[in-house]
Amino acid sequence: MSYNLLAGKVGIIFGALNEQSIAWRVAERAVQEGAKIIMTNTAMAIRLGNLTELAASIGAEVVPADATSEEDLATVFNVAMERFGRPVDFVLHSIGMSPNVRKERAYDNLDYKFLQTTLDVSAISFHKMLQTAKKLDAIAQGGSVVALSYIAAQRTFLGYGDMADAKSLLESIARSFGYYYGREKGVRINTVSQSPTMTTAGSGVKGMTALLDFAEELSPLGNATAEDCADYCITLFSDLTRKITMQNLFNDGGFSSMGMSQEAIDAFMRGLEKK
């Protein structure tokens, strides 16, 4: 169902890879709600995934770019302004990658060169994206920027490793940059802390299936799906949330407010009985 929440708006979606990507679900919903978009990812990611085909199915253009490169970011924003004839109204940052997690390096045994890559790709790219857009005046007055985060920024989750540090930095950047962009251009900047979701990146986290099951049992409303996250992002891109900025917003079925549920206790006790 469409509510025309983004009718007449234009935006950029960073990070979609394939049908599993939350960014892809956001792109689909944005177009359904009346927006025109440009999608971007690294050239290698575009080759490995099927972003070109997905974008074509919704009439979107793909612009290859490395989000850690200020030059590439400038290219994306300049292309968008040229295609749309004006600054964009919304941007999604859905980018995260940890070589340490991929190689199953424990948090107390990190490779620090890998850590630098994790922070650069997963968090510092967000600052670069915002700074580049601001310098180019590439986001319209009252525009909206959303980055995807996870509760591991606040709490310890085994297996999430240095991505937790990256998400903490990501959320801090949203708060800090939100002040400057809000005061000068009225641009809103928020992060959405999503339930564990089996995306391509998420599937690389050790114990992801168990985490999904645990969160499902603990959350009063169950896990939020990629489609749920897309719906939430659309509201944040829309004019209905004009005064929401510098927030980390949980889209997790209530997981972030829970301590323990009866379902989780029952599952734990069943596990003890099997021992």
N, C-alpha and C positions, 0 to 999 in steps of 0.2 A: 504494500500500500504506500502511495506517495502523498505527502502533505504539501509539496511544493515549498519546502522550507528553504531551499537554496536557489530558488528561481532567479535567474539573472546573475548569479554569482559565478566566479571563476577561481580555480585553485590549483595547487600542486600537491601531489601525493608522492612522498619519498618512501621507498623501501619495499614496494610490492615485488614479489618474486613469482608466485604461482597461486593456484586456487586456495592453498592453505593459508596464505598470508592475510593477516588482519587488514593490512593496507589495501589489499585487493578488495576485501569486503567493503571497506570505507569508500573506495573508488566507485564501486558498483552503486552503493547507496547514494553517494553524492550526485551521480548522474541521474539516478531515479528521482532525486529531489529537485532536479532542474539545473544542476551546475554543469559547467564545462571544465574539464581538467586536463592537466599535463601530468604524466607519470614518469618517474625517474628512478634509476638504480644504476649500479656500476655496469660497465660494458660486459664484464665477465658474468655478472648475475643475470643480465638480459640474455646472454648466450645459453646459460645453464638452465634458466627457467623458461616460462612461456609467456612472459610479460607482453611481448609484442602482439601475440594473438589475443590475449585478454583485452589489451587496450583497444585493439581494432574492433572488438565485439561491442564496445560501448562508445566508440567514436572518439577515443582519446589519443593524443600524441605521446610518443615515448621519446624522451631526451636522455641519452646516456650521461651519467655524471657520477663522479666519486665525491661523496659528501664530505670527505676530509680535505678536499681541494677547494680552496677559495676561488680559484680560477674557474673550476667546473661549476661551482655553485652560482657564480656570477653569470655563467653561460645559461644555466637553467632559468634564472630569474629574468634575464634579458630576453630569452626566447619566449618565455611566457608573456611578458609585457608586449612583445612584438605581435605575437599571435592574437592576444586578446585585446590589444589596443589600450591597455591600462594596467595598473597594478592589480595583483591578485587579492582575493577576499579571504582566502584561507589556505593554510599549509598544514600537512600532516608529516611529522617526523616519526617514522616507524623503522628505526635502524638499530640493530644490536648484533654484536658478534664478539666472542671471546675465544682466542686461540687456546688459552689455558683450560677453559671448559671443554672445548673440542678434544683436547688431548688428555682430559681427565686429570689435570694437575690439581691436587688438593690446595685449599686456600693457604695452608701453612707451608706450601712448597711451590709457590708461584715462580714462573719465569718472568722476570721484570720487563724484558723487551716485549713479551706477549701482553703484559699488563698495560704497557704504554699503548699498544695497539687497541686493546679493549676500550680504554678510556677515550682514545682519539675517535674511534669509529662510533662507539655507543653513546658518548656524551659530548665530547668537545665538538664533534660535528654539528651538534645542535646549536652551540654558541656561534660557530662559524656561519651556519645557515642564517641565524637571526642577525648577526652583525653584517653579513653581506647584504641581506634584504634591506636592512635599515639604511645602509650607505647608498643603496641604489633606489631607495624609496619605492621598493617593489611590493610592499603590502599596503593595501588601501586603508584610509582612515577608518577606524573601527573594525579592522580585520581580526581574524582569529587564527592562532597557532596552537596546535595540539601535538604533544609528544607522548608516546606510549611508555609506561613504566611498569613496575611490579613491586609488590609489598616487601620484597627482599631488600628494598632500599631502607626499610625501617626495622625489619626483623631478620633473624638468621634462618636461612633455609639451606640445609645440607645439599651440596651439589651445584648450587647457583654460583659459588665461587666469586671471582672478581667482578662478575656482572652486577653483583649487589652494590659494589663501590661505584660502578658506572651509573647505575640507576639513581643512587644518592646524589651524584654530581649532576645528573640530568635534571632532577627535581630542583636542585639549588639554582641551576642556570635559569630555569623557568621563573623562579621567584625573583632573582636578581634582575634579569633582563626584562621581566614583566613590568618593573617599576619604570625603567627608562622608556621602553616602547609605549607603555600606557600613557605616561605623562606627555610624551612628545607627539604621538600619533594615534592614541586611543586604541592601540593594538592589544588584544587580549592574548595571554600566554598561559596555558594550563598543561598539566600532565594527567593522563588517565592511567590509573593503576588497575590493570586487568587481571581477571582470574587466570590461573595457569591454563594455557591454551596450546593444543598440539599443532603449532606451526612448524615450519622447517627448522627454525632456530630453536623453538621450544623442545622439539624432539631430541635435541642434542644435550639437554640437561639430564644428568644422571638421576635415575629414580623418578622421571617425569610421570610415568603411568601411575605409580603409587601416590605421587603428590596430587594428581588429578582426582584420584579416588578419595583421598583424605579430605581435600577441599570440598568435594561434592557432599561428603558426609557431614562436614562441619558447618557448611553455609546454609542458612535457613532457606534461601531461595535456590540453592544449588549453584554450580559454576555458571558464570556468564560466558556465553559463546562468542566466537568471532563476530557473528551477526549482531549480537547484543552490543558488543563494543562499537561496531560500526554505527549503530543507531545512536549511541551516546555521543560519539564524535560528531555526528551530523547536527545534533542539538547544540553542541558547542561551536560549530561553524555558523550556526544560524543567528538571526537577530533576536532570538528568544533569550539569549544568554549574554546580553550586551554588557552587563556589569560583573561578570565572573572572570576573574583573572588572578594569576599567581597562586593557583590552587593545585593541590594534588588530589584528584577526585577518584574515589574507589568505585570500580564497576566489577564487583566480585560476589554478588549474591549475599552480602553481609559477612563474608569471611573475616574481613579486617576488624570487625567489632566483636568477634566471638572469642571465647576462651576454650570452652569445651561444650559439645552437644551430646545428647543421649545416643545419637547414632554413632558418633565417633567412639564413645565409651563402649558401646556394644561391639563395635568392630575390633577394638583393642582387646576386649575380654575374649572374644572368639579366637583371636591370635594367641592369647595366653593358654587357652584350653588345648590348642593344637600342639603346644610344646610338650 
